[in-house]
């Protein structure tokens, strides 16, 4: 029998299954309680590493591999899966494809999962298909639930600040999502410090405090250190940085230029070849030297560096192979940085 919150008649085979599930999660997936940390001032714990479905879950990838990524993450205790309405390609495909995995393999474990989605970027034509109006956010949430085959998501985000819609309207829509039972918590993404503080005040007054904020944050992108992390700490909001590995730049993939099978080599939508300059490759090599001295891969050090901030609850990774998830999780074995290490990293980043 399927657990509560799961109902997807649109996913073939998701309802009325009579055969036992072929997937059995690892029995030791929760053996490391240190893997989890409370999010802000809430009672909710999240794994220090979470799996994002921005890449490698659209219709342009092998679904067998997408399934392997999700199930390996869960076997390792990674309970948080992050989506958005526009993840694909095409937009919406990541939610549909994850919904199939959820219902064929993870339906019995729904109550062990944290599933998030977002709305803010363009999803359909016309004036109601993007930004932060009540009309768009709530319609998008209904569509996301339909694609996922769920009655609710655990976290629903406003994906970006809307300069043309009153903030009261946007936050009111998030509050309605919780009160209607279609979301358990709400979050923000890509809001600056002032916008975040104003939104947090409105949500707190409405009785649906902001749980989490998702900004871009990595060694080459440190804007959040100019006020946002302080705001999140003051407001009691958790932080989940996206792109902590700078779209793969902060891995060993680009130590010697651009491999033909890399993201920049075959899919420059997000990481463009012109961004991988000789100067930046030189910085990456120097950072890799520091990582080796710490006994880590560059990716592990980059994740540990993001997680060093007390404001950061979890780091959001992407992956194309299950082995990458395993390697990234190894970052948790050494999260401490000495003052000399931090100073060296800052000198390298300063060029």
N, C-alpha and C positions, 0 to 999 in steps of 0.2 A: 504494500500500500504506500502511495506517495505521501510525503510529508506535507504539512501546511505550507501555503504560499506557492504551490506548484500546480499549474493547470495550463496545459498548452495543447489544445486540440489541433492547432495548426502545424505542429511539428510531428511528422510521420513517426509512429511508433512510440510516442511519448505517453499515451494514455492506453490503459487496458493491456499493458505488458503482462504476459503470463510467465515468461521465462525469467529465471533469476538474473540479476545483473552480472555481466561478465567482469566488471571491475570491482575489486575489493581494495579499499585504501589501506595503506600501511598501518599496521597496528601500533607502531611506535611514533606516529606523526605528532603526538603532543608530549613526547618525552622531554622536550627542552622548554620549560616554562619561561626561561630567559629570552626566548624568541619573541615574546609578546610585550607590548608596552601600552599603557593607557593613553588614550588620545585626548590631549589637552586636559581639561578639568572634568571630562566625562568619565563614566564608568566603563566605556567600551575599550577593549584591548584590540590592538591590531598587530600583525606580525611586523617585525622591523623591515622586512622586505615584502613588497606586494607585487603582484603580476598585473601589468597593464596590457590591454588588448588593442592598443592603438595600431600596431603593425602585426602582420602575420596571422590575422584572424579574418581577413576579408575573403572574397570569392576568388582572389588571385593566388591563393596558396593551397597546398594540399591539406585537406581537412583531417587526414590521419595524423599529420604533424601537429596541427592545432590541438587535437585531442590529447596527444602525447604531452604537450607542454602543460596543459591544464592539469592533467592527472598527476604528472610528476610534481608539479608545484604543490598540489594538495597532499601528496604522499610525504612531502618535506615539511608539512605544517603551515604552508602559506595559504591562509584561509581567505585572503582578500583579493578579489578580481575586479579590476577597474575598467569600465567601459564609458562610452558616450554615444549619443544618438547618431553622430556622423562618422563613427569609426567604420572603416571598410578596407578597400573599395568593394562595391559601391557603398555610399552612406547607408548605415543600418545593417550591413552584412555581418559585422563583428557580433552584434547582439543576436542576430538570428543564428549564426554558427555556434556561439557560446550557448545559446538556448538549447540547441540540439545536444551538445555535450552534457549540459546540465541534466537534461531529461533522460538521456540514455545511460548515463553513468553516475550522476551525482544527485539525483532527485531525492534519494533517501537521506542525503546529508545536507539538505538545504539549510537546516537550522545551525549547521557548523560553518556556514559561509557568510562572508560579507561581500555583497554584490552592489556595485555603485554604477550610476549612469549620470549623464550630464546633458544639458541643453543650453544652447546659446549661439551656435554657429548655424549657417544655412542648411536646411534640410529639405525644404520644398519651395517652389516658386510662389511669388506673391508677397504681400506685405506682412503676412502672419507666419512666415517660415523661418525666422531667425530672431536673434536678440533676446530681450528679457521681458516681453509683455506677459501678462497672465494668460492671454489667449495662446501664445506660442508654447510657453513652458508646460502648461498642463496638458495641452494636446500632444506635445512631444513625449511627455511622461507616459501617457496612455499608449502611444505607439511603441515606446521602448518596452513597456510591460508586455505588449502583445508579441513583439519579436522575441523577447526572452521567455515568454510563456510563464510569467510570474504574476502573483497578485500584488507584490510589493518589491521595491528595491530597498536595500539597507541604507544607502546614502544617495541623495539626489542633489546635484550641484547646479548652481547657476554658472555656466561655463565661461562667461565673460561679462564684464560690466556693460550696461547699456546706457550710453549717454543721453538717449532720447526718451527713455521711459523713467518715470519717477521711481526712485529706489524703493519707496513704500509699496509700489505695485509688484515689483519683482520679488521682494522679500515676502509680501503677502501671498504670492503664488507658492513659494517654498513652504510657508506655514500651512497653506491649504493642503499641499501634498502630504504633509505629516498628519494633519487632522483627518484627512479622508482615508488614511490607512494605506496609502500607496507608497509611502516612504517612512522609514523609521527615524532618520537623521537628515540634516541638510548641510550643504557645504558650498564653498565659493571657490572659484578658480580664476586666475588672471586678474584679480582685483588689486589695486595699489593700497598702500597703508591707510590713506584717508578713506577710500571707498570701503575698505574692509571694516574699519572702526565704525563707520556710519551704518553699514549693513548689520554688523554684530549687535549694535544697540537696538535696531528695529526688531531683529529676531529675538533678542533676549526679552524685550518688552512684550512680544507676542507669545512668549512661553515656549518657543522652539529655538533654543540657543544654537548658534553655529558650531558644528562639531569639528570641522576640518577645512583647511585651505590648501589648494593645489596650485603652486606656482612653479615656473621653470627655475631650476637651481642646479648648477654644477660649477666646477672649478673655473670655467671660462665665462660663466654667467652668474654674477654675484649681486645683482640688483636687489634681491630680497634682504641682503644684509644692511641696506640703507633704509631701515625703518620697518619693513614688513615683519621680520622675525620678532622684533620688539613688540609690535602691535599684537601679534598672535599670542605671545607670552602674556602680555597684559590682559588680553581678552579671554585667555584660557582656551584658545583654539589650537588644535593640533595642526601639524604641517606635514604634507606628503609631497615632496618635490617630484616633478616629472622631468624626464631627460637627465637623470643624475650622471649618466655616462656620455652626455653630449652627443647623442645619436650614434654612439659607438666610437667617437674620437678618443674617449678615455678608456680604451681597451688596447690590446696588443695588435689589433687589426691594421692600424695605420702607422706603425712604427717605421715602416719602410716605404711609405707612399700609399697609393690607392690600389688594393687588390681588385682583380677583375670581378670577383664574386662578392664584393662588398656592397653595402647599401649605396654608397656614393658611386660605385662602379656601374651599378645597373638600375638604380632607382633614385635619381637625384631630387625627388620631390621635397625631401626634408633635409638631407645632408648633401650639399652641392660640392662637386669637385673643386670649384674655385675657393671654397672655404678651407680646404686642406692645403694650406700654403707651406712652403719650405720652412718658414719661421715657426708655424704652429707645430709641424712635425718635430722640429727641434725641441720645442717645449714639451711635447708628449714624451720624447725620449728621455729628457731630464726627469720628468715625473716618474717615468717607469723605473729609472735608477733608484729613486727614493722608495718606490714600492718594493723593489727587490730587496733593499736593505731592511725593510720591515717584514720580509718574508711573505709578501702578498703579490698578487698580480696587480696590474694597473687598475683594472676594473674593481677589484676588491678594495684597493686603497681609495679610489674615487667615491665608492659607496660609503666607506667608513668616514671619509672626510665630510660628506653631507650629513651623515648621522651623528657627527660630533656635536652638533648644535642641540642643546636641551629642548629647543622648540620643535625639532623634527621628530615626529612619531615613527614614520616609516618612509622608505625610499621606494619609488615606483619604477620597476624595471620592465623592459621589454626583452623578448628572447626569440630566437629562431630555432634553437635546439635545446632539448632538456638539459644537456650538459652545461649550458650557459647559466641556467637557473641554479644548478648545483654549485658552480664556481662562484656566482654572485653571493650565494648564501654563506660561502666561506668568509666573506668580509666580516661577519659577526665574530669571528674568532680573534680579531684584533681591532677593536674600535678606539683604543687609546692612542693619542698623539702626544709626543713630547713637545715642549715649547720650541725646541730646536727644529723638529720636523715641520711644525707649522710655519716657522719663520722661513725655512728653506723652500717650502711649497709657495709661500707668498712671494719670495724673491724670484722664483722661476716664473710664476704667473705674471709678475711685473715686467718680465722680459729682460 
